[in-house]
Amino acid sequence: MKINAIELFAGVGGFRIGLNHIKDFDKETGLAEEHGDWNFVWANQWEPSTKTQPAFDCYITRFGKENHINMDINKVNKKEIPDHTLLVGGFPCQDYSVARSLSNEMGIKGKKGVLWWDIVDVIFEKRPPFILLENVDRLLKSPASQRGRDFAVMLRTLDDLGYIVQWRMINAGEYGMPQRRRRVFIFATLKDTIYSKKIISINDKEEYLKSDGFFNDIFPIETENIIVKKKSLEEFVDAVDVSENYQGGKFLTTGLFINNIIINFNINEKSNEKTATLGEVIKDAEKFSNIDLENYLIEGEELEKWEYLKGAKRIKRTSKSGHSYVFSEGNMSFPDPLDLPSRTMLTSEGSLNRSTHIVFDKKLNKNRKITEVEAELLQMFPPNWTNTGMTKRQRYFMMGNALVTGVVSRIEHKLKSIIKQKNNQ
Ligand SMILES: C[S@@+](CC[C@H](N)C(=O)[O-])C[C@H]1O[C@@H](n2cnc3c(N)ncnc32)[C@H](O)[C@@H]1O
């Protein structure tokens, strides 16, 4: 039996690729070879900063037009979204502060354009029993002026909506995947599912979190010498109170949140898996792209520019207010080491930017940028997934925005077994 799911902030479909273990697409129709157990009944993607919508165009090329909506999520009538068992989405870390308002049903007012509040509206209307979200790891400590406030607001809102929450910072590169990318994954489950009830009834929740916890079971960690920290959001009247008065500091890299009690600790990964490397990705990509690598080469004066960008520097600068300071940054490996997972890919990949990957191509005996297909393989996307009429720049951008689909694929097996337990759907 298939399980109904929706994908918010769908981008080019990373969650869906991961959940349905998609490895390829039909070369004639362009449609993904999607044989997994997840039936995507709805998806939404809209890029506010551009008129063209290359991510959405890619999404519908791969998954068809039906039930896929290219509209600002804020304008979507959430009541019209089909019922679903699982909601997934990767969304930006923004300012989640809230004010009191009498005008909407939740009685709170988030800042306009802050996408978390649209997720909340969907949850409020549709009450999916299971939610899987992804965000940058900075979310656990933002904002700098009130450490941890945004995540505390998020947790409290989910509790008010009737969910328990587990989270974990996962670095894909530590678990046999080809990119070091630290992201927070958040798993929220309605309190009246069998799964949640079982967790609520466990006496030793610390022990549960260490070894059986949703994520720590799938992505093993060291279980010795853990310093567990507990805190509570009970003293706050509501999310507005949390937003205004939370002073509990940042959240640690894994945690469990039940009935306003937070149990969390910092993890150390423990993995026996073989490291996947940037060098392997480059080798794999040879099979899939017959492009002219001359266009990616870095030589002569250009090479000097890159050497400067990647090098250590101390530069005297003057701020807008006239205050002078020294800007400094350290040395980066140049070219990127081929025997390790790659560094995190950003949306600026491929542009003249310090974080762009530069590799030494042994065959050409020259330095070069990575190709679009190599960027896709670092995110564990099918090769040429974004070759849907986008510019080169846009293809790199899409990958910088996406996630390592292998993380989701690994979560999928457990998620499915939990959901398929009787009465959990
Ligand atoms: C972090 S990316 C998610 C990428 C996705 N997980 C993937 O694999 O490609 C967030 C996405 O949200 C989209 N987005 C931003 N604002 C939006 C809005 N108001 N409504 C709908 N989508 C929005 C962006 O265009 C971007 O594709």
PDBQT file of the ligand as one rigid body, heavy atoms in Angstrom, charges set to zero:
ROOT
HETATM    1  C1  LIG A 501      16.205  25.003   0.702  1.00  0.00    +0.000 C 
HETATM    2  S1  LIG A 501      15.364  24.986  -0.789  1.00  0.00    +0.000 S 
HETATM    3  C2  LIG A 501      14.723  23.354  -0.804  1.00  0.00    +0.000 C 
HETATM    4  C3  LIG A 501      15.337  22.511  -1.871  1.00  0.00    +0.000 C 
HETATM    5  C4  LIG A 501      14.767  21.126  -2.012  1.00  0.00    +0.000 C 
HETATM    6  N1  LIG A 501      14.808  20.348  -0.805  1.00  0.00    +0.000 N 
HETATM    7  C5  LIG A 501      15.484  20.375  -3.117  1.00  0.00    +0.000 C 
HETATM    8  O1  LIG A 501      15.856  19.240  -2.929  1.00  0.00    +0.000 OA
HETATM    9  O2  LIG A 501      15.708  20.958  -4.181  1.00  0.00    +0.000 OA
HETATM   10  C6  LIG A 501      13.924  25.953  -0.447  1.00  0.00    +0.000 C 
HETATM   11  C7  LIG A 501      12.998  26.131  -1.636  1.00  0.00    +0.000 C 
HETATM   12  O3  LIG A 501      11.877  26.925  -1.232  1.00  0.00    +0.000 OA
HETATM   13  C8  LIG A 501      11.487  27.744  -2.316  1.00  0.00    +0.000 C 
HETATM   14  N2  LIG A 501      10.694  28.875  -1.816  1.00  0.00    +0.000 N 
HETATM   15  C9  LIG A 501      11.174  30.018  -1.253  1.00  0.00    +0.000 A 
HETATM   16  N3  LIG A 501      10.152  30.843  -0.924  1.00  0.00    +0.000 NA
HETATM   17  C10 LIG A 501       8.999  30.192  -1.266  1.00  0.00    +0.000 A 
HETATM   18  C11 LIG A 501       7.622  30.531  -1.161  1.00  0.00    +0.000 A 
HETATM   19  N4  LIG A 501       7.235  31.690  -0.663  1.00  0.00    +0.000 N 
HETATM   20  N5  LIG A 501       6.713  29.634  -1.600  1.00  0.00    +0.000 NA
HETATM   21  C12 LIG A 501       7.095  28.435  -2.117  1.00  0.00    +0.000 A 
HETATM   22  N6  LIG A 501       8.389  28.069  -2.251  1.00  0.00    +0.000 NA
HETATM   23  C13 LIG A 501       9.344  28.934  -1.824  1.00  0.00    +0.000 A 
HETATM   24  C14 LIG A 501      12.811  28.142  -2.972  1.00  0.00    +0.000 C 
HETATM   25  O4  LIG A 501      12.640  28.518  -4.321  1.00  0.00    +0.000 OA
HETATM   26  C15 LIG A 501      13.646  26.865  -2.818  1.00  0.00    +0.000 C 
HETATM   27  O5  LIG A 501      13.550  26.056  -3.958  1.00  0.00    +0.000 OA
ENDROOT
TORSDOF 0
